[in-house]
Amino acid sequence: MSETALTGPVDWTSDQAAGRRRSRHAANRRLQFYGIAAISTAVGLLGILIATLVIGGYPAFFQTKLTIDFPIKAEYVDAADPAAGNYRNVVRDALRELAPEATTPAQQRQLGQLLTNNAQFFVRDAVVANPSVIGRTLTLTLPAADPIDQLNKGLIDRDLPESQRRVNDLQLGYYDTLVAGGRVSAPFNWALFFNSDSRFPELAGLAGAITGSFYALLICFLISFPVGIAAAIYLEEFAPRNRWTYLIEVNINNLAAVPSIVFGLLGLAVFIQIFGIPRSAPLAGGMVLALMTLPTMIIVTRNALKAVPPSIREGALGVGASKHQVIMHHVLPLALPGILTGTIIGLAQALGETAPLLLVGMNAFITSPPGGILEASTALPTQIFIWADSPERGFTSRTSAGILVLLGFLIVMNGIAIFLRQRLERRW
Amino acid sequence: MVGYSLLLIVILSLVAYYVGRGSARRFAGGAGSDKVHSLPGYHGAFIAVWVGIPAFVLVVLWASFQGAMLDNLVISSLPQAFTDGKSPAELNLALSEIRNLASGRIFGEPAPEIRAAAERLLAWQHIASWAMVVVAAALMILVLVFARTRIAPRFRARNNVERVLSALMVFCSVVAILTTVGIIVSLLYESIAFFRLVPIHEFLFGLKWEPQIAIRADQVAGAGAFGAVPVFAGTLLISAIALIVAIPIGLFTAIYLVEYADDRVRNVVKPIMEILAGIPTVVFGFFAVLTVAPAIREAGGLMGIATSPNSALAAGFVMGIMIIPFISSLSDDALRSVPRAMRDGSLAMGATASETMTKVLLPAALPGIMGGILLAASRAIGETMIVVMAAGLIATLTINPMDSVTTVTVQIVSMLIGDTSFDSPKTLAAFALGLVLFIVTLGLNILALQIVKKYREQYE
């Protein structure tokens, strides 16, 4: 190369030189274009992901409800014992009154499928709560069955041939009658937050999953926060630099990269098999999450401790504080905002973890929120997994809605972390 | 009861603290107070620590082992006539029936022996729980009284408390090691049990994977085959697809951010990448099933390619999206840690931005980027939810990305979901797969960290 350069003066104004320059600049622009294309692809994919979730999940935040008059006849419900009444017939009669044209048993069956399967229990609960309605008419607004819900939200195409439609022509007729009577409404779906899981999409909610996730995260926090801080203080401030502490450090770094499912195997083999913690209990899930979060906790705490300037330590030591007093009274309080920020981010990661919770059985079908850390429950991500696996159409939008709720929690947690960092963290 | 015990421990520790501080204050203020070694608070903490910690350990141990102890007691209390001629498995069944009955879940008509045993179990549980509270309380009061006598002006309470705290800290940092040991021991233990049933060479080199074997003798099922090669191949196929998607996107993103982007662009793109990195994997899994798999299937149909509904391509593509931020941030770090002088020198010689990047920065940062890619690969191999939701269950040995393949993590989850009995080869095989997964990912991580570390040292 040096030889060619020395053969003579280069004519920078020649056409060849201009051509070379052009092609070099073209190459530069090409690389820049690849970069822009890559970023647009990544951003576009994220956009598609979020758009599908929002479009898919939005309808689940509203629930189609039917307002129906239930005549509570004394022949079905005994005023002395309202809980034992024949509410099936109450519901049947109420529906027949709405559509007197349904006379054959087949037609009446179709009619009965407009309302949620559990309509009789809603009526029973209302009567038990207020027995004075016996003998009069009770007007209730109850969730519609899933196909009617989908139809009302425009997710079922009326123009399809009847055989390909989940709502047949008969039901379509009844539904139109109800709409004409002003009996169909679609209020905000509070049941999504206050109901637990159900086999019927129109009744399924996230209350059980949110409670389960709360308990699991509580356990995770109670274990990983103190243990993580203590371990980090030891490694950062006290530990001698020897092979033993090197081993611990390498070990923590590797633990942070172990696949989450392996922690699930550990939880299954140790916490459930050996310690005898009940399957599906938030305690087992929380302990597994704690072990997974621990490396994160230790790493963020160490970074926060490192960020405290040595002058603080030296000042405190200089006026006669012991090493423990220096750390407990001066370094730790100054590092605390950083530690809290890291803790919240670690907990947000733990909230989204699914695989280890599957292995400790937190994907059970549980229809009431857990009352404690030893009762079987689900968690938010596992509930999403269960719903994603359910064949009913209504669960598809519930799944998206569940994901939106989960992402909402994550955004709030990360938002708090960013807020804390900006408000409390000191720059030295 | 455990909850009450813990509450009791907290209350008594607080009491102990104030008792200790109070008695230390009495001599601290008086004549000769210059001879007091520790602040009153340390005397309080001294008593509180010794009251609280042993009782806490006691309660935790008691709660962990009470169940197993009572189970043994109940089994041995069953009448001879009832246990005679019963296998351990049948006894276990009886035990779980007793436990169910004791917690109020009745199935069918329990035998009178079971009913009696359940009543005994309930009574014992009651006694044991109360005994735990009483023993813990007695222990704490005893320690409180004894420690109280130690409080004296010259007593080195601070040093004592600090020693205990140091010991606690050492214990906490050992928890990380204990976790690793726990993982290795539990995986090895179950895997060895598995290799006793299925020879290890058959597991590692066998070409047929049919774990759906009969759990009971009268079930109709396949004979079972545990050759894991198709499972490993499926894992590699999906991870390879993921890397093929993620490496160019991630790398070009990093190149653009390092060399071309101004701060404005960087401040927008970086948070977006962080959002992408923070999305839970179950969300990506749902995205794969709901959107990507049908789209790929439709595209395959248009081009006349037979596409399976849960094709490897769908799972791999979405997994690729998941690891984009991983590769881009690690490559970004690697490119940025190349000394600025090298970059400036290249630009000063008249090289364009792209020549600086491809001829100077990339070669210099290559080890760091390779390390990042290895970490991403280990992430992809161990990723669970995307493949559980979007990949198949049947192990086929293929490299066609339109086919359905299965992965190590899918098999682990499918074999362990639901009820598991720990003596079936099906359950144990999951642990053997877990062991392989652990070893492979650990190896990749160590390799990646070594590469990154070595490369860093070159420039520091």
Contacts between the chains, C-beta under 8 A, distances in Angstrom:
chain1	res1	chain2	res2	distance
A	24	B	352	5.4
A	24	B	355	6.9
A	25	B	352	6.4
A	27	B	352	7.1
A	27	B	354	5.3
A	27	B	355	7.6
A	28	B	352	4.1
A	28	B	353	5.5
A	28	B	354	4.1
A	28	B	355	7.5
A	30	B	354	7.3
A	31	B	255	6.9
A	31	B	259	7.9
A	31	B	353	7.4
A	31	B	354	4.0
A	31	B	357	6.6
A	31	B	358	7.4
A	32	B	256	6.9
A	32	B	260	5.1
A	32	B	353	7.5
A	32	B	354	7.4
A	34	B	252	4.8
A	34	B	255	7.7
A	34	B	256	7.8
A	35	B	252	4.9
A	35	B	253	6.8
A	35	B	255	5.4
A	35	B	256	2.5
A	35	B	257	7.8
A	35	B	259	7.8
A	35	B	260	5.9
A	35	B	261	7.9
A	36	B	256	6.5
A	37	B	252	7.2
A	38	B	248	6.7
A	38	B	249	4.6
A	38	B	250	7.6
A	38	B	251	7.7
A	38	B	252	3.5
A	38	B	253	4.7
A	38	B	256	6.8
A	39	B	252	7.8
A	39	B	253	5.2
A	39	B	256	6.1
A	39	B	269	5.7
A	41	B	249	5.5
A	42	B	249	5.6
A	42	B	253	6.2
A	42	B	272	7.4
A	42	B	273	7.1
A	42	B	276	6.8
A	42	B	321	7.7
A	42	B	324	5.3
A	42	B	325	8.0
A	42	B	328	7.7
A	43	B	269	7.6
A	43	B	272	5.7
A	45	B	321	5.2
A	46	B	272	6.4
A	46	B	275	6.8
A	46	B	276	5.3
A	46	B	321	8.0
A	48	B	291	7.2
A	49	B	279	7.5
A	49	B	283	7.6
A	49	B	284	7.8
A	49	B	287	5.2
A	49	B	291	7.9
A	49	B	321	7.7
A	52	B	287	6.7
A	52	B	290	6.7
A	52	B	291	5.1
A	53	B	283	7.4
A	53	B	287	7.7
A	56	B	290	7.1
A	226	B	172	7.6
A	227	B	172	4.5
A	227	B	175	5.6
A	228	B	172	7.7
A	230	B	168	6.0
A	230	B	169	4.6
A	230	B	171	8.0
A	230	B	172	3.8
A	230	B	173	7.5
A	231	B	169	6.9
A	231	B	172	4.2
A	231	B	173	3.9
A	231	B	175	6.8
A	231	B	176	6.6
A	233	B	169	5.8
A	234	B	166	7.6
A	234	B	169	3.7
A	234	B	170	6.0
A	234	B	172	6.9
A	234	B	173	4.9
A	235	B	173	5.7
A	238	B	166	6.6
A	238	B	169	6.7
A	239	B	173	7.5
A	247	B	177	7.4
A	248	B	173	5.5
A	248	B	174	7.5
A	248	B	176	6.3
A	248	B	177	6.1
A	251	B	176	5.6
A	251	B	177	5.5
A	251	B	180	5.4
A	252	B	176	4.9
A	253	B	449	6.9
A	254	B	180	7.4
A	254	B	442	6.2
A	254	B	445	5.8
A	254	B	446	7.0
A	255	B	176	5.9
A	255	B	179	6.2
A	255	B	180	6.1
A	257	B	375	7.0
A	257	B	378	6.5
A	257	B	379	7.8
A	257	B	441	6.8
A	257	B	442	7.9
A	257	B	445	4.5
A	258	B	183	7.0
A	258	B	382	7.7
A	258	B	438	6.7
A	258	B	441	6.6
A	258	B	442	7.2
A	259	B	378	8.0
A	259	B	381	7.5
A	259	B	382	2.6
A	259	B	383	7.3
A	259	B	384	7.1
A	259	B	409	7.3
A	259	B	437	6.1
A	259	B	438	7.6
A	259	B	441	5.6
A	260	B	382	7.4
A	260	B	384	6.7
A	261	B	382	6.7
A	261	B	384	4.6
A	261	B	409	5.4
A	261	B	412	6.0
A	261	B	413	7.1
A	261	B	434	7.2
A	261	B	437	7.4
A	262	B	183	6.1
A	262	B	187	7.6
A	262	B	382	7.4
A	262	B	434	5.8
A	262	B	437	6.4
A	262	B	438	5.2
A	262	B	441	7.9
A	263	B	183	7.6
A	265	B	183	7.6
A	265	B	186	6.9
A	265	B	187	6.5
A	265	B	412	7.2
A	265	B	416	7.8
A	265	B	430	7.3
A	265	B	431	6.3
A	265	B	434	4.5
A	266	B	179	7.4
A	266	B	182	5.6
A	266	B	183	5.0
A	266	B	186	5.7
A	266	B	187	8.0
A	268	B	416	6.6
A	268	B	420	7.7
A	269	B	186	3.7
A	269	B	187	7.8
A	269	B	189	7.5
A	269	B	190	6.3
A	269	B	431	7.2
A	270	B	182	5.6
A	270	B	186	5.7
A	273	B	422	6.6
A	275	B	64	5.3
A	276	B	64	7.7
A	276	B	67	4.3
A	276	B	68	6.0
A	291	B	179	5.1
A	294	B	175	6.8
A	294	B	176	6.3
A	294	B	179	7.2
A	295	B	176	6.9
A	298	B	173	7.9
A	298	B	176	7.1
A	322	B	158	6.7
A	322	B	162	6.6
A	323	B	162	7.9
A	324	B	158	7.9
A	324	B	162	4.4
A	324	B	165	6.3
A	324	B	166	7.9
A	348	B	278	7.2
A	349	B	278	7.8
A	351	B	280	7.8
A	352	B	278	7.7
A	352	B	279	7.6
A	352	B	280	3.0
A	352	B	281	7.4
A	352	B	282	7.3
A	352	B	283	7.9
A	353	B	280	7.3
A	354	B	280	6.8
A	354	B	281	6.5
A	354	B	282	4.4
A	354	B	384	7.4
A	354	B	385	4.9
A	355	B	281	7.6
A	355	B	384	3.7
A	355	B	385	5.8
A	355	B	388	7.5
A	355	B	409	7.2
A	355	B	413	6.9
A	358	B	388	7.8
A	358	B	413	5.8
A	358	B	416	8.0
A	358	B	417	6.2
A	359	B	412	7.7
A	359	B	413	7.1
A	359	B	416	5.4
A	359	B	417	7.8
A	363	B	417	6.9
A	381	B	280	5.7
A	381	B	282	4.6
A	381	B	385	8.0
A	384	B	282	5.3
A	384	B	283	7.6
A	384	B	286	6.8
A	385	B	282	5.5
A	385	B	285	7.6
A	385	B	385	7.2
A	385	B	388	7.9
A	385	B	389	7.2
A	388	B	282	7.7
A	388	B	285	7.2
A	388	B	286	5.0
A	388	B	289	6.5
A	388	B	290	8.0
A	388	B	389	6.2
A	389	B	389	7.9
A	396	B	290	7.1
A	399	B	286	6.0
A	400	B	286	7.6
A	403	B	282	7.8
A	403	B	283	5.2
A	403	B	286	6.4
A	406	B	280	6.6
A	406	B	283	7.4
A	407	B	279	7.4
A	407	B	283	7.2
A	410	B	278	6.4
A	410	B	280	7.5
A	414	B	278	7.0
